[in-house]
């Protein structure tokens, strides 16, 4: 970096992170170092997708739906959240997912669905309850994000159907 250069910083993390340590060392070594956030130019670049990028996103969506369908098929009273996660991830990989999930899958039965970013996925599913799934397959560094809640026993109770419809109506408005 020259004395008149500006360093664009995409992710100025805390000092405990490697990039944060590097930035802090650069700032200490040069009082004249000018840094500026690259967030705005990156947001502009990310907003416009090429046809090839859209195809990759569509593939990630397809993989996500295949995984979701496999998780739904694995859903039954007496099962555990991790069994649905295993079915989900197996379907991702079997159908071509080539990287890590876009984010850790949330497979949350019963009260676990009320915990923000629940990722433990180790509880037994409630027999007559609901399971929330927030999932997204990764494909060539693109991801999808899909969230649904389904009845564990395969059939909504009257109260569950009413609640589901209220949430769906609010979302559609």
C-alpha positions as CSV (number, residue, x, y, z in Angstrom):
1,X,0.0,0.0,0.0
2,X,1.3,3.4,-0.9
3,X,0.9,6.4,1.3
4,X,-1.9,7.8,-0.9
5,X,-3.8,4.5,-1.2
6,X,-7.1,3.7,0.5
7,X,-7.7,0.2,1.8
8,X,-11.3,-1.0,1.1
9,X,-12.4,-3.2,4.0
10,X,-15.2,-5.7,3.3
11,X,-15.4,-7.2,6.8
12,X,-13.7,-5.3,9.6
13,X,-14.1,-8.0,12.2
14,X,-13.0,-7.9,15.8
15,X,-9.4,-8.0,16.8
16,X,-9.5,-11.7,17.7
17,X,-10.2,-12.7,14.1
18,X,-7.3,-13.0,11.7
19,X,-8.5,-10.2,9.4
20,X,-9.1,-8.0,12.4
21,X,-5.5,-8.7,13.6
22,X,-4.1,-7.9,10.2
23,X,-6.1,-4.6,10.0
24,X,-5.0,-3.5,13.4
25,X,-1.4,-4.3,12.6
26,X,-1.6,-2.3,9.4
27,X,-3.3,0.6,11.2
28,X,-0.5,0.6,13.9
29,X,2.3,0.5,11.3
30,X,1.0,3.4,9.3
31,X,-0.7,6.4,10.9
32,X,-1.5,7.5,7.3
33,X,-3.3,4.3,6.4
34,X,-6.8,5.3,5.2
35,X,-9.5,2.6,5.4
36,X,-13.0,2.8,4.0
37,X,-15.9,0.3,4.1
38,X,-16.4,-1.7,0.9
39,X,-20.0,-2.6,2.0
40,X,-21.8,-0.3,-0.4
41,X,-19.9,-1.3,-3.6
42,X,-20.2,-5.0,-2.6
43,X,-24.0,-4.6,-2.0
44,X,-24.3,-3.0,-5.5
45,X,-22.3,-5.9,-7.1
46,X,-24.3,-8.6,-5.3
47,X,-27.7,-7.0,-6.3
48,X,-27.1,-7.7,-10.0
49,X,-27.0,-11.4,-11.1
50,X,-25.9,-12.8,-14.4
51,X,-27.8,-15.6,-16.1
52,X,-25.2,-18.1,-14.9
53,X,-25.5,-16.9,-11.3
54,X,-29.3,-17.1,-11.5
55,X,-28.9,-20.7,-12.7
56,X,-26.7,-21.5,-9.7
57,X,-29.3,-20.0,-7.3
58,X,-32.0,-22.1,-9.0
59,X,-29.9,-25.2,-8.6
60,X,-29.4,-24.4,-4.9
61,X,-33.2,-23.9,-4.6
62,X,-33.8,-27.3,-6.3
63,X,-31.4,-29.0,-4.0
64,X,-33.0,-27.3,-1.0
65,X,-36.4,-28.6,-2.0
66,X,-35.2,-32.1,-2.5
67,X,-33.6,-32.1,0.9
68,X,-36.7,-30.6,2.5
69,X,-38.9,-33.3,0.9
70,X,-36.6,-36.0,2.2
71,X,-36.8,-34.5,5.7
72,X,-40.6,-34.4,5.5
73,X,-40.6,-38.0,4.5
74,X,-38.5,-38.8,7.5
75,X,-40.8,-37.0,9.9
76,X,-42.9,-39.1,12.2
77,X,-43.7,-39.5,15.9
78,X,-40.9,-41.0,17.8
79,X,-38.2,-39.6,15.5
80,X,-35.5,-37.1,16.5
81,X,-34.6,-33.8,14.9
82,X,-31.2,-35.1,13.9
83,X,-32.9,-37.8,11.8
84,X,-34.6,-35.2,9.7
85,X,-31.3,-33.3,9.4
86,X,-29.6,-36.5,8.2
87,X,-32.2,-37.1,5.6
88,X,-32.0,-33.5,4.5
89,X,-28.2,-33.5,4.1
90,X,-28.2,-36.9,2.4
91,X,-30.6,-35.6,-0.2
92,X,-28.5,-32.5,-0.7
93,X,-25.4,-34.5,-1.4
94,X,-27.0,-37.3,-3.3
95,X,-28.4,-34.7,-5.8
96,X,-25.3,-32.6,-6.3
97,X,-24.8,-30.2,-3.4
98,X,-21.0,-29.5,-3.5
99,X,-20.3,-27.5,-0.5
100,X,-21.4,-26.7,3.1
101,X,-25.0,-25.8,3.7
102,X,-25.7,-22.1,3.3
103,X,-26.2,-22.0,7.1
104,X,-26.6,-24.6,9.8
105,X,-30.0,-26.2,9.3
106,X,-32.7,-25.5,11.9
107,X,-34.8,-28.6,12.6
108,X,-36.8,-27.6,15.7
109,X,-39.6,-29.6,17.1
110,X,-42.1,-28.2,19.6
111,X,-40.8,-25.6,22.0
112,X,-37.4,-25.6,20.2
113,X,-39.0,-23.7,17.4
114,X,-39.3,-20.7,19.7
115,X,-35.5,-20.5,20.2
116,X,-33.9,-18.1,17.7
117,X,-31.3,-19.8,15.6
118,X,-31.8,-23.1,17.3
119,X,-29.1,-25.5,15.8
120,X,-28.8,-28.3,18.3
121,X,-31.2,-30.6,16.4
122,X,-31.1,-33.4,18.9
123,X,-34.5,-33.5,20.6
124,X,-37.3,-36.0,20.1
125,X,-40.1,-34.7,18.0
126,X,-43.4,-34.1,19.8
127,X,-45.9,-36.8,18.7
128,X,-48.7,-34.4,18.0
129,X,-46.7,-31.3,17.7
130,X,-45.1,-29.3,14.9
131,X,-41.5,-29.1,13.5
132,X,-40.0,-26.0,12.1
133,X,-37.4,-26.4,9.3
134,X,-35.2,-23.5,8.2
135,X,-32.8,-25.0,5.6
136,X,-30.7,-24.1,2.6
137,X,-28.4,-26.1,0.4
138,X,-25.1,-24.8,-0.9
139,X,-24.2,-25.1,-4.6
140,X,-21.1,-23.5,-6.1
141,X,-21.1,-20.9,-3.3
142,X,-24.7,-19.9,-3.8
143,X,-27.5,-20.8,-1.3
144,X,-31.2,-21.0,-1.0
145,X,-33.2,-20.3,2.2
146,X,-36.4,-22.1,2.8
147,X,-38.6,-22.2,6.0
148,X,-41.7,-24.2,6.7
149,X,-43.5,-25.7,9.7
150,X,-45.2,-29.1,9.3
151,X,-47.1,-31.4,11.7
152,X,-45.0,-34.3,13.1
153,X,-47.7,-36.8,12.6
154,X,-48.5,-35.7,9.1
155,X,-51.8,-34.1,9.7
156,X,-52.6,-30.6,11.1
157,X,-54.9,-30.5,14.1
158,X,-57.7,-28.0,13.9
159,X,-55.8,-25.5,16.1
160,X,-52.5,-26.1,14.2
161,X,-54.3,-25.5,10.9
162,X,-55.9,-22.3,12.2
163,X,-52.6,-21.0,13.5
164,X,-50.7,-22.0,10.3
165,X,-53.4,-20.1,8.2
166,X,-53.1,-17.0,10.3
167,X,-49.3,-16.9,9.8
168,X,-49.6,-17.6,6.1
169,X,-52.2,-14.9,5.6
170,X,-50.0,-12.4,7.4
171,X,-47.1,-13.4,5.2
172,X,-49.1,-13.0,2.0
173,X,-50.3,-9.5,3.0
